[in-house]
Amino acid sequence: EIARRVTELGEHPDVIVLADPEVFPTLLMPRFTTWYALFGRNRMVLAYTGRSAGAKEITAENWRNVILRPGVEIGRADPNTDPSGYRTLLTFQLAERYYREPGLARRLLDAASERNVRPREAEQVALLQTHQLDYIWSYENLAENDGLRFVKLPDAIDLGNPADSAVYAQVSTRVVGKHPGDTITVRGAPILFAISAGTHAPHATAAQRFVRFLLSPAGQAILHGQHFDALPTPIFVGRAPSGF
């Protein structure tokens, strides 16, 4: 959604922060920025509260059986507006492969029905906390930050371990593309977060200062304080301005 606000609505943000670095080369480069820096990582989890159906019995081993019970309400983000949404779909496919249960991905998708889909993952949290949903598919750091309980999935499923990159790459889904009517294929990959200062930033100097601070040890300390797994050393892609 953020990328489309730039490409379709003509907005010119000072700083662009995305939950999927591939959006930069796919939709934003080279017109809107020429570089980006990878600065954090994450993983998918199944978040819930103490009042969720099955909360007292759900584990990392039986989670799929619990959430597939009749009457359990599960939420997810829209894959066309939030990377968490399409990563949820990839997680379903990886779970089917990992557990060797044909049709599991379809059953998980059906359980998280369209009526429980919201444009952004953050909107799911309110529904979970007001007990309109029993479970939501979320990033680990957001679940921790919101004080939610969560099921930690196996590495081969949660898109959180770079060592499993080859496993993740075996699954894919399609989302809307750069132009109306277009679709693009999104392949499974470790979850990384990226930041850049826009080429047309109205406050370019301040934008670059902010990015430098976020990538500094002081910025990383703040991220860690918010349960964010900051990379020890940022990874730059493209032509970053001098001073980075």
Secondary structure, 3 states (H helix, E strand, C coil): CHHHHHHCCCCCCCEEEECCCCHHHHHHCCCCCCEEEEEEECCEEEEECCCCCCCCCCCCCCHHHHHCCCCCCEEEECCCCCHHHHHHHHHHHHHHHHHCCCCHHHHHHHHCCHHHEECCHHHHHHHHHCCCCCEEEEEHHHHHHCCCEEEECCHHHHCCCHHHHHHHCCCEEEEECCCCCCEEEEECCCCEEEEEECCCCCCHHHHHHHHHHHHCHHHHHHHHHCCCEEEEEEEEEECCCCCC
